[in-house]
């Protein structure tokens, strides 16, 4: 279990995290989202004891990271895959980590095999690609077989096969009862991987919700197809719905639920070929939700934001 309670962190006069509170429970993948500068990295660093909050608490299983005995057996993390001495081999790097946390040396070859690095375990890390370093960082996070896992941009540098592997790994870890917090800017991957989302902006909580709830909340009405579309459009508009014709003759209806559309059509003997709620994709819903929280926003060619 991860608990963030009224967490506040300042750097000089700048407030990076502002009374932030949320919980991440076991058995699911929780996505951690927010624009650049939102406070995600600071929050994860506070959870791992890498920075001290001005007030509030960031806890793992009810305790601060610094108080955990053999912490790698309680929480595993990947924050920066490049934070490995390039002169070490992957095998020696993991052996050293295992010794510092009282982890059996037998775990080292096991996690190297799990992440696909067994064949290059004796090569120096300096010769690794970014994707291989990512895999090594994930191996280090898994080394102590912890119940809590924190990953920051774990798919950086991975090829499509590696991305699919990461996706399956996250879901398998959660299915095994672990607490998984996943931070990423790749909305497509988050939509495929995460069960729940914690979204922050300017250091504050914006939303704590499921992917399905978020996309439904930012839906785009109902798509309706009918052989008498023009006639139905007039009836829907008269009943108070917003109606626009899509290319191809379909109707886009807002302000009216599916059942009411069906009832109105049935009462007037109008056949319906399709009535489909239109949910926004995660990226679109996220952009709308965080529009006022982004520190940097580009101008489009048309001059808009």
Order of alpha helices (4+ residues) and beta strands (2+ residues): beta-beta-beta-alpha-beta-beta-alpha-alpha-alpha-beta-alpha-beta-alpha-beta-beta-alpha-beta-alpha-beta-beta-alpha-beta-alpha
